[in-house]
Amino acid sequence: MLALDAVGIQRMWQVVHAGDNLVGWPPGKALEYLILRAFQLEGAEVTWPYEVRRGGLLLEQIDGAVYFDGLACLVEAKAWSTPLDFSVIAKMKAQLLRRPTMTLGAVFLLGEASDAAISLTHLLPPPNVQLWNGTDLAWAMERGALREGLKRKLRHAIEQGFADLMLS
């Protein structure tokens, strides 16, 4: 696996953010890598994409996990051009139900979540899945501040009860 430095991550981010395809990367995998590697460069411990199997049966495919400052977070990355529907958020919430209660989820999007997805997220507590739209992700990637952004979003969820804080 590549081990890009901060400059390499910024260059790769500019290409992915522009919506350009990276040669040799399957659809969506470049965004997944960028998020995990950026967290790693910020000092987070990262578990790269993996599968959860039980008795030979595939139960889950996890895009990754990050650990820092006492936080544990499952990561889902979507490089979709269409607005994200609630199914991805519901899937993440189901994955969190099988994990210790202090585990967070973060859904990172290049685009936006649909209004219906955001509304359903508000109606289905707890606010344990942090939504990152393309603007939030750009804000954090350009500053090397994914950890800071996740902590800000978590604080908002704790204090206000909603998981949709805009970072910019």
VOPAGU-2260 file (C-alpha; in pm, 1 decimal, decimal comma):
REM VOPAGU-2260
SITE   aa  ch    i         X         Y         Z
SITE  MET   A    0       0,0       0,0       0,0
SITE  LEU   A    1     115,7     352,6     -69,9
SITE  ALA   A    2     238,9     558,8     219,2
SITE  LEU   A    3     194,4     912,5      91,6
SITE  ASP   A    4     328,1    1199,9     298,5
SITE  ALA   A    5     125,5    1514,7     373,5
SITE  VAL   A    6     220,7    1677,1      40,5
SITE  GLY   A    7     123,7    1363,0    -151,2
SITE  ILE   A    8    -207,7    1347,1      31,9
SITE  GLN   A    9    -281,5    1710,3     -59,4
SITE  ARG   A   10    -205,8    1645,4    -426,4
SITE  MET   A   11    -417,1    1330,0    -430,6
SITE  TRP   A   12    -697,2    1514,0    -248,8
SITE  GLN   A   13    -703,5    1786,0    -515,9
SITE  VAL   A   14    -755,1    1523,7    -786,8
SITE  VAL   A   15   -1021,3    1329,6    -594,5
SITE  HIS   A   16   -1199,8    1647,4    -481,7
SITE  ALA   A   17   -1214,7    1767,2    -843,1
SITE  GLY   A   18   -1395,2    1444,0    -928,2
SITE  ASP   A   19   -1116,6    1311,6   -1147,2
SITE  ASN   A   20   -1043,8     940,4   -1159,9
SITE  LEU   A   21    -706,6     819,3   -1040,2
SITE  VAL   A   22    -546,1     559,8   -1264,8
SITE  GLY   A   23    -513,5     225,5   -1089,0
SITE  TRP   A   24    -766,4     303,2    -813,6
SITE  PRO   A   25   -1102,9     124,4    -809,2
SITE  PRO   A   26   -1402,1     360,7    -771,5
SITE  GLY   A   27   -1422,3     505,4    -419,7
SITE  LYS   A   28   -1100,0     346,5    -293,5
SITE  ALA   A   29    -890,7     662,6    -337,4
SITE  LEU   A   30   -1122,4     858,4    -104,6
SITE  GLU   A   31   -1116,1     575,9     149,0
SITE  TYR   A   32    -735,3     571,6     140,9
SITE  LEU   A   33    -708,6     951,5     162,8
SITE  ILE   A   34    -924,0     972,6     474,1
SITE  LEU   A   35    -745,8     692,7     657,2
SITE  ARG   A   36    -397,4     808,2     559,0
SITE  ALA   A   37    -477,2    1168,3     654,9
SITE  PHE   A   38    -594,6    1051,2     999,5
SITE  GLN   A   39    -275,5     846,5    1028,9
SITE  LEU   A   40     -58,9    1146,9     939,2
SITE  GLU   A   41    -239,4    1343,1    1212,4
SITE  GLY   A   42    -128,3    1079,7    1464,8
SITE  ALA   A   43    -435,0     855,7    1478,6
SITE  GLU   A   44    -401,8     479,9    1493,9
SITE  VAL   A   45    -568,0     337,2    1182,2
SITE  THR   A   46    -717,3       0,9    1099,2
SITE  TRP   A   47    -728,0     -28,5     721,5
SITE  PRO   A   48   -1032,5    -173,2     537,8
SITE  TYR   A   49   -1131,0    -516,7     660,4
SITE  GLU   A   50   -1406,5    -774,4     661,2
SITE  VAL   A   51   -1591,9    -919,6     957,3
SITE  ARG   A   52   -1668,9   -1288,6     913,9
SITE  ARG   A   53   -1832,7   -1541,4    1141,2
SITE  GLY   A   54   -1839,8   -1910,0    1056,9
SITE  GLY   A   55   -1716,4   -1831,5     705,1
SITE  LEU   A   56   -2006,5   -1592,1     645,7
SITE  LEU   A   57   -1925,2   -1234,3     547,6
SITE  LEU   A   58   -2113,0   -1008,2     790,9
SITE  GLU   A   59   -1961,8    -665,4     723,7
SITE  GLN   A   60   -1714,9    -481,8     506,2
SITE  ILE   A   61   -1565,1    -193,4     703,2
SITE  ASP   A   62   -1386,9      91,4     521,2
SITE  GLY   A   63   -1162,2     145,3     823,4
SITE  ALA   A   64   -1140,7     251,9    1184,9
SITE  VAL   A   65    -949,8     530,9    1358,7
SITE  TYR   A   66    -844,0     568,5    1721,7
SITE  PHE   A   67    -713,3     884,4    1891,0
SITE  ASP   A   68    -755,0    1078,6    2214,5
SITE  GLY   A   69    -972,2     802,9    2362,7
SITE  LEU   A   70   -1210,4     803,3    2064,3
SITE  ALA   A   71   -1288,8     501,6    1848,1
SITE  CYS   A   72   -1457,7     556,9    1513,8
SITE  LEU   A   73   -1567,8     336,5    1224,8
SITE  VAL   A   74   -1520,8     506,1     887,6
SITE  GLU   A   75   -1739,1     488,4     577,3
SITE  ALA   A   76   -1631,8     678,4     264,5
SITE  LYS   A   77   -1860,0     748,2     -32,2
SITE  ALA   A   78   -1738,6     920,9    -346,2
SITE  TRP   A   79   -2088,0     941,5    -495,1
SITE  SER   A   80   -2197,6    1232,1    -711,1
SITE  THR   A   81   -2565,5    1181,8    -621,6
SITE  PRO   A   82   -2692,3    1284,5    -277,3
SITE  LEU   A   83   -2646,5    1015,0     -15,5
SITE  ASP   A   84   -2966,7     847,5      96,2
SITE  PHE   A   85   -3032,9     721,1     447,4
SITE  SER   A   86   -2938,1     358,0     371,7
SITE  VAL   A   87   -2564,8     419,7     427,9
SITE  ILE   A   88   -2634,3     592,0     760,5
SITE  ALA   A   89   -2874,3     314,3     865,3
SITE  LYS   A   90   -2609,2      53,8     777,5
SITE  MET   A   91   -2352,8     237,6     991,2
SITE  LYS   A   92   -2599,8     261,0    1281,7
SITE  ALA   A   93   -2659,1    -114,2    1255,7
SITE  GLN   A   94   -2283,5    -176,5    1261,3
SITE  LEU   A   95   -2251,5      41,0    1571,6
SITE  LEU   A   96   -2520,3    -161,8    1749,7
SITE  ARG   A   97   -2278,4    -457,7    1751,0
SITE  ARG   A   98   -1998,5    -253,3    1906,7
SITE  PRO   A   99   -1929,6     -94,9    2244,2
SITE  THR   A  100   -2152,0     209,2    2301,0
SITE  MET   A  101   -1861,6     453,7    2294,9
SITE  THR   A  102   -1786,2     367,1    1930,6
SITE  LEU   A  103   -1866,0     643,3    1682,7
SITE  GLY   A  104   -1936,3     624,0    1313,1
SITE  ALA   A  105   -1832,3     878,2    1052,5
SITE  VAL   A  106   -1969,6     887,4     699,0
SITE  PHE   A  107   -1746,0    1090,8     467,4
SITE  LEU   A  108   -1894,6    1213,4     139,6
SITE  LEU   A  109   -1748,3    1397,8    -154,5
SITE  GLY   A  110   -2096,6    1531,7    -217,4
SITE  GLU   A  111   -2395,7    1586,0       8,4
SITE  ALA   A  112   -2648,1    1385,7     206,8
SITE  SER   A  113   -3007,6    1419,1      91,4
SITE  ASP   A  114   -3244,1    1630,4     300,9
SITE  ALA   A  115   -3439,7    1313,0     377,8
SITE  ALA   A  116   -3124,2    1138,9     502,4
SITE  ILE   A  117   -3041,9    1430,3     732,4
SITE  SER   A  118   -3399,5    1443,3     863,4
SITE  LEU   A  119   -3403,8    1069,6     932,1
SITE  THR   A  120   -3067,4    1096,6    1106,2
SITE  HIS   A  121   -3220,1    1354,8    1342,7
SITE  LEU   A  122   -3520,4    1130,9    1407,3
SITE  LEU   A  123   -3317,2     817,8    1484,2
SITE  PRO   A  124   -3107,7     887,2    1793,2
SITE  PRO   A  125   -2848,5     866,5    1929,5
SITE  PRO   A  126   -2636,8    1106,3    1719,2
SITE  ASN   A  127   -2351,7     855,3    1695,3
SITE  VAL   A  128   -2293,3     879,3    1318,4
SITE  GLN   A  129   -2114,4    1198,7    1224,2
SITE  LEU   A  130   -2199,2    1323,5     875,0
SITE  TRP   A  131   -1919,3    1479,9     671,3
SITE  ASN   A  132   -2025,8    1639,1     344,4
SITE  GLY   A  133   -1782,7    1743,5      72,5
SITE  THR   A  134   -1743,7    2092,8     218,7
SITE  ASP   A  135   -1659,5    1957,6     565,8
SITE  LEU   A  136   -1415,0    1711,9     418,1
SITE  ALA   A  137   -1245,6    1982,5     207,8
SITE  TRP   A  138   -1217,5    2207,5     515,0
SITE  ALA   A  139   -1047,0    1930,8     714,8
SITE  MET   A  140    -826,9    1793,3     436,2
SITE  GLU   A  141    -693,3    2136,0     342,5
SITE  ARG   A  142    -601,1    2206,5     706,8
SITE  GLY   A  143    -484,1    1861,4     811,9
SITE  ALA   A  144    -763,6    1872,7    1068,3
SITE  LEU   A  145    -970,1    1553,6    1046,3
SITE  ARG   A  146    -912,4    1482,2    1415,6
SITE  GLU   A  147   -1009,9    1837,2    1513,1
SITE  GLY   A  148   -1316,4    1820,9    1289,4
SITE  LEU   A  149   -1432,7    1491,5    1436,3
SITE  LYS   A  150   -1390,5    1626,5    1790,2
SITE  ARG   A  151   -1585,4    1942,1    1699,5
SITE  LYS   A  152   -1864,8    1736,5    1545,2
SITE  LEU   A  153   -1875,0    1507,9    1849,8
SITE  ARG   A  154   -1890,1    1802,3    2088,8
SITE  HIS   A  155   -2182,1    1946,1    1890,5
SITE  ALA   A  156   -2358,7    1607,3    1903,4
SITE  ILE   A  157   -2303,0    1586,7    2279,7
SITE  GLU   A  158   -2417,8    1942,0    2351,2
SITE  GLN   A  159   -2693,5    1983,3    2090,5
SITE  GLY   A  160   -2800,9    1626,3    2018,6
SITE  PHE   A  161   -2746,9    1648,1    1639,8
SITE  ALA   A  162   -2474,3    1494,7    1424,1
SITE  ASP   A  163   -2469,8    1744,8    1138,2
SITE  LEU   A  164   -2239,5    2030,1    1243,0
SITE  MET   A  165   -2096,3    2213,1     941,2
SITE  LEU   A  166   -1724,0    2275,3     987,5
SITE  SER   A  167   -1684,4    2566,2     747,0
